[in-house]
Amino acid sequence: MTLLILGLVLFLGVHSTRIVADGWRSAQLARLGEGAWKGLYSLVSIAAFVVLVWGYGQARQQPVVLWSPPVWTRHVAALLMLVSAVLLVAAYVPRNAIKARLHHPMLLSVKVWALAHLLANGNLADVLLFGAFLVWAVLDFRSARQRDRAAQTVYAPGTTAGTLTTIVIGVVAWVVFAFWLHGPLIGVRPFG
């Protein structure tokens, strides 16, 4: 459990610089330059992610059961994950109405992903992992919206083509991951 907590602190800590130390982050960007900052940020993020995954894997081998979720929560989680996949894709497809309306769909995707997994899992490691990501996503979304207001950010309007592309890619990604990749990569088959 220690490695899981260390991985969470490192990974979410690195990804929280804009929440808790935006001025420091800006100063480092200016001092190091964008390329060096992104390189350092990426290296620390990857190392923290490895520790996080390793720690989660270890914690799952000796589960501490807090509760046993009812079977219906898996169905709700699957539906929420479809929403999460579309939101994630919306962060990258240009000129889609989802991003135009919600502004930070990736953070919303993380919120939905974490909530879905909290509903369907009752082990301590799951609660730590998904609960931490949910809290982080809520705080980061709030911070991003405050930065948008301060900068008076205007998002490009969405187009029908961009929105339909987002939805189709999101649904296809969800199907591929849920039915074929989740089992081999995560060790749990959402649909048996």
N, C-alpha and C positions, 0 to 999 in steps of 0.2 A: 504494500500500500504506500510505502514511503516513496518509491520511485514514481508512482502515479501522481502523488501530490507534488513531488519535485517537478515532474514534467508539466503539470498543470500550471504551477507557479511560473516556471520559465516561459512556457509557450504563451500563456495568456498575459503574462507580464510584458513580454516583448511586444505583443499585439495591443497593449494598453497604453503605449507611450503617448498617443494622441489624446487619450482620455485624461491621464493624470499629469503629463509633462509635455504638453504641446510646445511650449516655449523652448524647453531643453532640446526636444527633437528638432525644432527649426534651427537652433544654434548648431547642433551636430551636423545637420544637412549642409549648412553654410560652411562650416569648418572643414568637413571631410569631402564635400562634393556629393552630388547625387549618386554617381556610380559606386563610390566607396561605401556610402551609407547603405545603399540597397544590397551591396555584396555582403557587408557585415551583418545587416538585418537578416538576410536570407540564410547565412551560415548559422547564426544563433537560432533562428526559427527551425531550421532543419534538425539541428542537434537537439533542441527542446522537444520537437515532435517525435524523434526517435526515442527519447527517454519516456515521453508520455505513452507512446504505443507499447513500449517494452513494459512499463509499469502497469498499464491496463491489462496486458496479457498475463502478467504474473498474478495480479489481483483476481483475475477471473478463474485462475486455477484453484484457488481456495476461497470460493465465494462466501460472503457474509450476507445471508438472506435477511432483508428487512421486511419484505412482504412478498406475497405471490400474486402478481397481477392477474385479473381474470382474462380469459381468452379473448373477449371482445376488444380488449385494449390493443391487441395486435392488429386488429382490423382498422381501428381508429388510427393507429400509428402508421399503417400502410397508406391510408388516405392522406394523412398529414405529410408523409414523405413525398407523395405526388406533388402536393403544393410546394414543398420545400425544393424539389427538383426544378420546378418551373421558375420559382423565385431565384434560384441560383443561376439558371441560364439567363434570366432577365438582366442580371448584372453585366453580362457580356455581349448580348445581342444589341447592336445599335438601334436607336430610334424605335423602341418598343414602348407601348403605353403603360406597361407595368412599372418600368423604371421611371417613366415620366411622372407617374402618379405617386409612387412610393419612395422614390429617390435613392434608397439604399437597400435594394432587394437582397443583396448577399447577406447582410446582417439580419434581415427578416427571415431568410432561409435558415440561418444558423439557429435563430429562435425557434422556428417551427421544428427543425431537426431535433434539437435538444428536448423540446416538449414532447415530441412523439416518442422519443426513446425513454424519457422519464415515465411516461404512461405505461410502456410495455415492459419495463425492466424494474425489478425490485431489489437488486443487490447493491451493497454499499459502494462498490467500485463504479457501478452505473450511475448511482445518485451523485457521487462526487464528480465524475466526468461530465455527465450531461447537465447536472445542476450548475457546475462552474461555467460551462459554455453558455448556458441560458442567462445567467447573471451577467457574464461578460458582454453578450450580445445586446442585452437590454441597455447596459451602460454605454456601450459603444454607439448604439443607434441614437441614443439621447445626445451624446457628444457630437456625433456627425450632424444631426439636425441643428444643433446650436451653432456649429461652424457654418452650416449652410445659411442660416438666418443672418449671422454676423457678416458673411461675405456676400449676402444677397444673391446666392446662387440661383440661377434659372436653368432648369432642365429642359432639353429639347423635347418637343412634343413627339408622341409616339405615332407610328404609322400602322396601318392594318397589316402590311407585309411583315414589319418588324415584330409585331405582337403575335401574329400567327406562327412565324418562324420560332419565336421564343417558346410558345406553347407546344409545338410539335417536337422540337428538340428536347424540351423538358420531359415530356411524356415518354419519348423514346429512351432517354437516359434513365428515367425511373424504371421502365420495364426491363431494360438490360441489366441494371444494377440489382433490382429486387429479385429477378428470376434467375440470373446467371452469375453475377459477381459477388453478391453479398455473402453467400455461403462460403465460397472458396477464400475470399479475402478476410471476412470477419469471423467466420466459423458458425454463423447462425443463418438458417434458411427461413426467411420471413414467410414463405408460402409452402412450408413442409419440405 
